[in-house]
């Protein structure tokens, strides 16, 4: 299906569910991927695929909003800071350079790389204290500001014990989060070990299951303690993420800020003002931010689509199974009826996913 792009904006990056656009040199807009709606004479399968993709894209952004709202109350220097989460076009976030981009242009010394791993683990320790798994720890989801690292992209994040989004039915294959069927601090440490291996060697690890046990590549980073950290994280032998952090900190210098003052040189209030001014100019120029995607609610009322949507809710992953129980298909509803969070809006899938976590 065709994707509609935000007009006159520089697209910096993007995945299957959202694109990152430049606002200025300090702020980006993360906006859900917007698909060109099918025509009335499109096949039922085309309409089904459109409905499925539209909901999944908006669910991913809604899920990330929930996490970032939670983190606004408990910020951390090594976790991406939200500038504004309240606008319909998407989320305004502080801008940093992707770590993958830096790795393409330079080979940092191992002392700097170890400091990166320390920052990555500090971010995960903070997240795990909230009993939240990032669930998508990959090189692409780390940003850098000078030599400091920032964790980003919380679309897949969920409370401990929820389904592992990278779990695979292939008996000899291991996903990003390892063999577990549910997420936890263990699955994030497994994924981070793979990121560390990739940064150290320049290649992704080839991880497979043999007789229900991970078969690991030989780890040779030139540092025996670092080799051991990676292997222990893959083998789930750490009791906690803090234990893994202590091992990395034993290799690194004591420098590094946990307060975040070095990462946030511009006050958030000033950036919010910049966003509001930028939006006013853009709306004056283009009318609004809408690029033509049907609102989710229209999928319910448009001819022939409501039955397709209902089937989709009944046949996709577990998070959608709450919909028949709640009695609503889509459309954002107040989550206040399901969890104690009167300030948040959430669809039924989010109500199911986040019902057990204090917001």
N, C-alpha and C positions, 0 to 999 in steps of 0.2 A: 504494500500500500504506500501511497505517496505521503511524504511528511511535509507539513507546512513549517516554514522557518520564520522566526520573528524578523520583521522587516527592518532593514538598515542597522542591524546590530552585528557586531563581530562575534562569531561563534568560536569559542576557545577550545571547547572539548564537548564530549557528549557520549552517552551510552544508549541502551535500548529504550530507556524510559524518560530520560531528561537530557537537555542540552544546557551548556554553560555559556552565557553571553557576557561580554565585557560591558560594564557600566562606566567605570573609570579605572584609574590605576590602582585603586584600593578596594573596589567592590565588584562583585559579579552577580548576575541573575541566574539562578538555576530554575529553569522553566520546563514543565512536562512536555514531552514530545507530543506534538499536535498532528493528528492524522487528517487527511482529506476525507470527509464523510462519503460513504458510498451513495450512489443514486438509488432512487426507488425501484428501479428495475434490476439492481444488482442481485446476484445469486444469494440464497440464504446463507451459504458458507461465507461469502464476503462480508455480509452484514454481521454474522456471528464473530468473525475474526476482528472486525472493527470494534464491536462491543467489548470483546475480551481485552484487546489491546488498550482501548480507551480507559477501561476500569483499572487495569493493572498499572498503567502509567500514573493515574491519579492516586491509586492506593499507595504506590511507592513514595510519591511526594508527601502524601498525607502522613505516612508512617514516619518519614524523616522529620516532618514538622513536629510530631509528638516528641521525638527524641530531643530535638534542638530546643524545644520549649522546656523540657525537663532540665537540660544542661544550662539554660539561661539562669536557673536558680542555683546551680552548682557548677560554675564555669571552671575550665582548666586550661592552662597555657598551651598544652599540646593537643587540644581538641578545637576544631574549627569553630569560630565565633559567628553566630548569626547576627546580621545587622537589622533585618526586618523580616518577619514571617507572616505578616497579616495581609499581604496583597494577593489578589486572585491569579496574577500572572506567574507567580512562583515565589521563590525565597531569595532574598538578598543576603549574600554572605561575604565575609572578608576575603579578599583576593590574595592568593599566594601562588608560588610556582610549583607545578607538579614535580615530585621527586624524580619521576621517570624521565622528565625533560632534562633535568640536571645530569642524570646518569648518562644521557646520550652525548653530552658535551664535555664531561670531565670524569676522571677517575679519582675520587676523593681518597686520601690516605685512610688506613684502617682505623686510626685513632678517631677520625671524624665519623666513620661509619659506625663505630661502636657507640659514639655519642648519639647517633641517629637511633640506634636500637634502644638505647636508654630512654629517649623521648617517646618512642613508639610504645614501650612498655609502661611508661608513666601514664600515657593516655589510656591504655587498656586497664591498668590498675584502677584508675578513677571510674571507668565505665563498669568494671566488674564489681566495685563496691556498691553500685546501684543495682546489681544483679541483672545487668543487661549485657548480652553478647553482641558484638559488632556484626558477626556472622558473614562478613565479606572482607576480611583482612587480606588485601592484595596490594602489590606495589602501586597500582593506579590510584589507590585510596589514601596515599600519603602525599602531603604537600610540604614544601620547605620554605623557610624564611631565613635567609642567611644560612647558618648551620643548624637551626632548630627545625624540628619536624612537627607537623600538625596532622592529626587523623581526621579524615573527612568521609562523606558519603555514608549516611545511616539508613538508606532505603531498606536494607535487609535486616536491620537490627531488631532484636526481639528479646523478651525475658528468657532467662535460663529455663530450660526444659521444653521450649517450643521446638517444632520440627526444624531439622537442619536443612536449609535451602539448597545446599550443595550435595546432599545425599544422592547417591546414584544406585540404580538397580543392577548395574554391572558388577558381577561378583569379584572381579579382579581390579576394579578401578577405584581410585580414591579421589574424592572431590576436594575442594579448597579446604574444607573444615575437617577432613579426616573421616574415619569410618563411623563415627557416632551418628545415630539417627536423630539425636536432639542436640541443641546448642548449649554451650556453657563456657566458662573460662577456659576449659581444656581445649575446646575446638578453636577458640581464638589463638591460643598459644601454638597449636599445631599449624595454623595458617601463618602466623608470624614467623615460625621457624622456616617455612618455605620462602617467605619474603627475604629473610636474612640470608638464606642459601643463595637465592637469586642475585642479591646485591653482591655477595662475596665472590660468586663464580661467574656471573654474567649469563647463567642459564637457569631455567626453571627446573626444579627437581622432578625426577621421574619416580613417582610414588605408586606402588601397587600393593595389592593384598595377596598374600600367599598363605593358604590354610588359615584364613581369618586374622592374620597378623601382618602389619605393614612391613614391606620390604623396602629398606631405605638405601639411598645412594651413599657412597663413601663421602664423608665430609672432611675436606682439607682446606681450611681457611688460612693456615699458617699460625693459628693460635689455638692451642689445645683446649683451653677453657671455653672459647667460643664454639669450637667443634662440639664439645660436650653439651653446651646450652642448646644448640640446635637439635642434637640427637635426643636429649631428654624431653624437649618440648614435643617432638614427633611421637615419642614413646609414652607420653602422658605421665611422666614420672615426677613432675613438679606438683607439690601440694597446692600451690597458689601462684598467681601471676606475680605477686610481690616477691616470692622466692626466686623466680626467674629474673626479676629486675635486680635483686641484690647481686646475683652472679654477674650480670652485665655491669653493674655499678662498680664491682670490684676490679673491672678492667678499664674503667674510664676515669678521667680526671674529675674532681669535684665541681667543676664549673657547670653552668647550666641553670637557668631560672625556672622555677615552678610557678612563679607568680604571673608570668605572661606579660610583664611590662615591656620587655624587649620585642615581643611579637605584635603588640597592639599600640603602636606609636601614635595613632590618631584615635581620639576619644570616639566612642560609639555614637554619642549624641551628634557629633559633627557629621559622621558618616550617614546617619539617619536623615539629617537635614539635606545632605547632598542627594540622597536617594529620592526624597520627596520633591526636591527641585527638578531633578532629572525626569521623574515621572510626569510632572506637570508639563514640562516642555514636550515630552514624547506624546502625551495624550492630546495636547494642543495641535501637534503636527499630524498625528495619525488617527485621531478620534478616540481610540481606546487600544487596549492591548490584545483584544480578541483577534484571533487569526482564523476564525470560522469553525472551530470544532464545536460540535453539539454539546450543550451542557449535559452532564450525566443524567439529569432528570428527564431530558427529552428522549433518552433511550427507552424509557419506560412507556412513554405515551405514543411514540411514533409507530405508525402502522407496521405490524408484523414483528416488532423488535422485543416487545415485553416477554414473549414466550421464549425467544432466543436467550435473553438475559437470564431468565429463571433457570433454564437448562444449564447455562454456564455456571451459575452459582451452585447448582447441585452436583456438578461433575468435575470441578476443578479442585484445587488443593484444600486441605483441612480448614484453612482460615476462612473460606467462604461458606463452610457448612453452618455457620451461625445464622446465616440469613433466613432460612426457613423458620428457625426457632424464634428469631426476633420478629418475623412477620413483615419484614421490609426487604425489598430487593436492593436497589441502590438509592442514591441521593444522600447527601450528608444529613445526619441526624445528630441530635445532641447526645453526647456520650454520658451526660449527667445521669441518665436513667440506668446506666450499667456500671459506671465507676464514679468515684468522687472527684470529678474534674469538670466543674461547670464552665471553665474558661475555654475548653477545647471542643472542637467539632470533629466528628469521626464517623466513618461509614461502618456498617456492621462488621466488616472484616477486621477493622481496627479495634472495635469493641471486643471482639473475640480475642485478638492477639494481646491487647493491653489490659484486659479485665483483671488480671492478677497483680498488676504493678501499681504502686502508689505514685500518682502524678501530681 
